[in-house]
Amino acid sequence: MQANHPQSNLISQDGPGQQVIDPRPVGAHGVLALVAPSPQRLVLAAVFLSYLAFGVLFQLFPPLLSALGKEFHVNHGAASLVMTLFLLPILVVAFPAGALVARYGVRRIGVWAFALLMAGALVSLAAPAFAVLLLGRAVSGLGGGLLVIALLRLLIEHIPQAQRGLALGIFVAGLPAGTGIAFDVLAPLGAKLGWRAEMGVAFLLLLGVLLVFLRAVPRTPHQRAHTPRLLPVLRNGQLWRLSLVTLLGYTAIIGFTTWTPTTLVSFARVPLWLGAVIASVLLVIDIPFAPLWGTVSDRLGRRKPFIVGGFTIYLLGSLVVPVVASASGWGIAGLLITITGMGVGCAMFFPAALAIPTETVEPEQVGLAYALFFMAQVGGMLLGPVLIGAVLDFGSATGAFLAVSAITLAGVLVGLTLRGRKPGKGQVRNRTGEGDCSGARGGESR
């Protein structure tokens, strides 16, 4: 088949067995790939909407923590456990999720993930006590951990490696889009009808996205891959460097977005709602720019420069923020411009970093590699608010912004140690002796 049509088909063995893929709709038209008539369009839509639904359920409660505290008679620290107990199970389930996806396939594990997410949402919705609410959040967190690994595996199985930067950018855009819906659409609804109404809407959203997921991943016989080995993943220095970069990046990003709204109230003398809007620009800007930078990364065949460049832009922005915040005449405009630039830097980092695991390990170990990546991401999301909050307690607002800068500088330095590689070079030979289009280990440094 390849001999007759050398330019029209690509054989992918990232997933179990061989799969014929037409790469033209994705990448040939860049960010317009979503409107191209192709089964890949449905896969990209399912991945984006699934991560969006994950983001909605994850970010549902931050605007409502005070309301939760009043209803269940708990303090702010205890109320924040609804976020912590959603994230912690991801650390527990990450490595098992990578092995389960390889063993049972994307469709089955995806269905399990949605079942856990929706079951947790229902438990939270009906919670008569705070402890039951926390149980529901933990169950949803387990589902979320399974879901992100399954979604990334779905992309690998259906999107040619040369166009994965765009696909991963579309995936990345789902989380800030979900955050925007939770903050800007569901939060006003919750203020009028209560947080349980928000949870009900989130449950219906999950149900609708599950239907899209099932349509995008048809029921086909699953050929089990070789049992993935964890030890080679743990011995891979490139993955550990990438994980450290990810940990530092998310510590700086989530620490900044968590405390900037309240910090700007006293530092820049803006109302809290405006501080929240200004801080949210950092993530919202990822929605258009992550797919864009992913496409540019694909076209140039480079990953490392986007990671280092993204961190450098973020570092410069974090140094400028306290300066423009204290400016009386143009402080708000300066903050919006600066934080928009920082968001563009974040958008450079995300898709490029997510592309590296598939270019580093054997195909059957990709799920485990992504598990390590997301454990680092969750670690940064947990560490950032605590670390920057501690700086605020014992220092000043300026010190908090400088702490973000110091963390980001460490990310730049670690990013420089990554081994970049042009996609398509150094392909790993699988056990059948045929080239794998993931182009894993080897290749030149770029």
N, C-alpha and C positions, 0 to 999 in steps of 0.2 A: 504493500500500500504506500509505503514511504517512497519506493522507487518510482511509482507512477505520479505521485504528487509531492515532490520534495519541498515545495514552498507552502503547502496548504495545511499540513497536519503536523502536530508535534506529539511525540509519545512521552507521556509522563508516567513515571513509576514511583512518584513520591508516596502514593497510597498503595495498598495491596493490589497486585496485578497491574496490567497495562490499561491505559485509558487514552483514547484518541481525543485530542483537544484541538480545536481551531482557535489559534491565538489572535486572529486578526481583529475581532471586535474590541478586545481589550488592548490598550496601548496604541493601536493604530489611530485612534481618535482621542487619546488621552482621557481627560476627565469626562468626555462625552461617551465613554464606553457603556455607561449605565443605560443609555437610550438605544444602544445597538441591539438589533434583534438577534439574541443569542441566549442559550441556556446559562451562559456565564453571567448575564445580566441578572437573572433570578438568584443565582448564588450570591452575587455581590449585594443585592437588595436584602436577601435573607440575613447575611452576615451583618450588614449595617443596622438593620432593624432589630436584630437580636441583641447586639451590643448596646443599642439605644435603650431597649427595654431593660437590660441589665443596669444601665446608668440611671434610669428613672427609679427603679426599685432601690438602688443603692443610695441615691441622693434625695430620697423622698422626705427624710426626717430633719435634716439640718434647719430648715426654716421653722420647724414645729417643735424644737426641743423644749422651749419654754412651756408650750401647751401640754406636752407629755409630762413634764415635771409637775404641773398643776393637777392633771387628771390622776396620776398615779402617786403623787406626793413623794417625789424623789428630787434630789438636788441636780444641778446641772452636770456634775461629773457622772452621776449614775445614769442620767438621761442619755449621755453621749455613748453609753454602751450599745445603743441600738446601731451605731456605726461600727464600733469596734468588733462586735460579735457577728457582723456581716462579713468583715474582712478576715478575721482569724481563721475560719474554716477553710479559706482558700489556701492558706499555708499548709494545712493538714492534707487537703485532697489533691494538691497540685501534682505531685509525682504519681500517685495512683491514677489520676485522671489521664496522664500521658500514656501509661501502660494500658488502661482500659480502652482508650480510643483505638490504640493499635490492635487490641485483641478483638473488640466487638464492633468497631466501626463507628463512623461519625453519626449516622442516623440514630442508632440505638442509644448511644451515650448522650446525644443531643436531646432525645425524648426524656431520658432519665433526668437530665439537667433541668429541662422545663418543668417536669413533674415536681422536682424538689423546690424550684423557685416558686411555683404556684401553690404548692402545699404550705410552704413557709408564709406566703402572703396571706393565705386563708387563716392560718393559725394566728398570725399577727392581727388580722382584721377582726377576729372574734375574741381576742385576748381579754379575759376578765381581770387579769393581774399583770403587773409589769414583768414578772418572771416568765409568764407565758409569751408575752410579746418578744422578749429576748430569745426564747426558744424558737419562735417563728423566724426571727432574723438569722439565727444560726443555721437553720434548715435551708433558708434561701441562700445563705452564703455558700453552703456546700454545693447547691445547684449552680451558683455562679462560677465556682471554681471549675466544675465540669464543663460548663458552657464555653468559657473563653478558650480552653484547650481544644474543644471540639470545633469551634468556629475557625480557629487558625488552621487546624488540620483540613477542614473543608476547603479553605482557600488554597492550601498546598496541593490538594488533589485535583482541583479544577482550573487553577490559574497558572499559566506557564511562568517559569521562574523569571524570565526577562521582563514580565509585566507585574511582578508581585509588589513592587514599591507602590504603584497606584492602588492595587487591591488592598494592601495593608493600610494605606492612607485612608481609604474609605472605611475600613474597619475601625481605625483610630477615631475617625470623626463621629462614630456612633456614641461614644461616652460623653463628650461635651454636649452633643445634641440632646441626649437623655437628661443631662444635668440642666440644660436650659428649659426643657419641658417641666422638670420637677420644680424648678425655682420660679419660673415665670408663668406657667399655666396651672399646675396643680397646687402650688402654694396658695394663690388667691382662693382657689376652690376649697382648700382645707381651712382657710381662715373663716369661710362662711359656713361650710357644712361639717367641718371636723376632719381630723386626720384619717378616720376610718373610711370616709368617702374617697379620699386620695388613694388609699390602699385598694379600694374596690376598683377604681379606674386603672390602677397599675395591674391588677389581676386580669382585667379584661384586655388590656394591652398585651400582656404576656400570652394570653390565649390566642389572640389574633396573630401575633408574631409566630407562635408555634405552627399555625396553619401554613404560613408562608414558608417556614423552615421545612415542613414536611413536603411541601410542593417542590422546593428547591433540591431536596435530597430524596430522590425516589427510592422505593424499596427494591434493592437489588441484592443478589447473593454476595455476602461479604467473605472475601478471602483473607484469612488471618495472616497478618505479617509475622515475621520472626519475632519472638519475644524480645522486646527491647531491653538492652543491658544498661543499667544505671551507672555502673562503675566508669565506663569510658566517658560518659557525660560529666561525671564529677571530676575526672582527671583532665578535662579540657580547659586549658588556661584561657583560651579566647572567650569561652562562655562565662568564666568567673570574672574576667575583666569587664565583659558586657554587663553582667549582673551588678557589679560594683558601680559602673556608670549609671545603670538604671536606678539603683538604690539612691545614689547621690542626687540624680535628677528629680526623682519623685519626692525626696525629702525637701529639696529646694522649692519645687513647684507647689506641693500641697501645704508645706509650711507657710509659704507666701500667701496663697489664696485663703488659708484658714484665718490668718491673723491680720491681713492687710485691711479688711473692712473696719474692724474696731480700732486698729492703729491709726488709720486716716482720720477718724473722728477727732482725736486729740491732736494729731500731728499736722493734718492739713485743714482741720476745722470744717469738715464736710459732714452732712447727716449720714447716719448709718446706712440707709437705703442706697445712697449715692456711692458710698464706699464699697458696698456689695456689688453694685453694677460695674464700678471701675475694676474691681478685682476679677469679676467674672469674664471680662474681656480677654484675659489671659488664656482661658480655655475655649471660649466661644470662637475665637479667631482660628482655632484648629479645624473647624468644620470645613471651610473652603481650602485652607492652606495645606492641611496634611495630605489630601489626595494630590494637590498640585506638586508639592515637594516630592512625594512618592514617584510621580510621573517623571520629574526631572532627574531623580536618582536613577530610575530605570534607563532613561535615555543616555545619561552619562556613564552608566555602569559603575557607579561609585556609591559607597555607603559611609565609610569613615569620615570623609570631609563634611558630610551633612551632620553627623553627630558632633564633631568638634566645633563646626561652625554654629550649630544651634546653641551649644553651651556657651560659646563666646558671646553671641548676641544677648543671651539671657544674663550673662555676667555683667556686660556693659549696662544693660537696662537696670539691673538691681543696684548698680552704683549710682545711676542717675535718679532713680525714684526718690530717695530722701531729699535730693537737691531741689527737684521740681515741686515736691510736695510742700516745701517750705516757702516757695515763691508765692507772693501774695496776688499778683496781677493775673498770672496765666497758669496757676498751679493745676487746676482741673484739666485744662487742655493739655498741659505738659504730661500729666499723669496718663491720660488716655492715649496719647501718642507713644509714650514710653512703654506702657504695658502692652499696647498693640504690637510693638516691635518685639517685646519679650515673647508674646504669644506666637509670632511668626518663627522665632527661634525654637520654641517648643515643637511646632509643627514640623520643622526640619528634622528634629531628633527622632520622633516617634516611629514613622514608617521605616526609616533607615535602620534603626536598632532592631525592629521586629523582623527585618529581612535577613539579618546575620545568622540566626540559628539554623535556618534551612541551608545556608551556604557553608556550614561549619561541621555538621555531624552527618552520620549515615541516615538515610530516609526513615528507617524504623525508630530512630532515636529522637526525631524532631519533637514529638510530643513531650518527652522528658526534658529536652532543651528549653522548650517554651515554659514548662513547669518551673524550671529554675529562674527564668526571666520574670515570670509573674510573682514568684515568691519574693524576688528583689523589689518588684514594683509595690507589692502590698507592704513589704517592710518599710519602704520609703513613705508610703501613705500613712502608716502608723507612727513612724518616727518623726516626720516633719512637724506636725502640730505640737507634739510634746517638746521637741528640741527648741523650736522658735518661741513657744510659750514660756519655756524656762528662761530664755534670754530676756524676754520682756519682763518677767518677774524680778530678775536680778540685775537688769541693765536698763536699756532705753529703747525707744522706737528706732533710733538710728542704729543702735547696736544690733537690733533684730534684722534690719535690712543688710547690714554688713555681714551678719552670720549667714544669711542667704547667699551673699556674694562669695564668702569663703567656701561654702559647700559647693557652689557652682564652679569655682576655680579648681577645686579638687576633681570635679567631674571633667573639666577640660584636660587636666594633666593625665587622668586615667584614660580618657578617650584617645589621647595621643599614642597610648601603648597598644591600642587595638590593631589587629592585622586586617587591613582592608583587602578586598579582592574583587576584581571585575567579574560580574555574573557571567556564567557560561564557560569560565575557564576552570581547569582542574577538576573535571567531573569525576565523581566517585563511581567506580564500577560496582554494580550490585551483584548479587549471587548468581544471576543468570548470565553475567558477563556483558550485559548491555549497559550503555551509558544512561545515567539517571539525570533527568533535566533539572534536578535541584542543584546540581553542581556543587557538591559539598566540599570536603576538605581539599586542601591543596591550592594551587593557583598562586598568582603573584600578589604581592602586597601593593595595595592602592589606597 
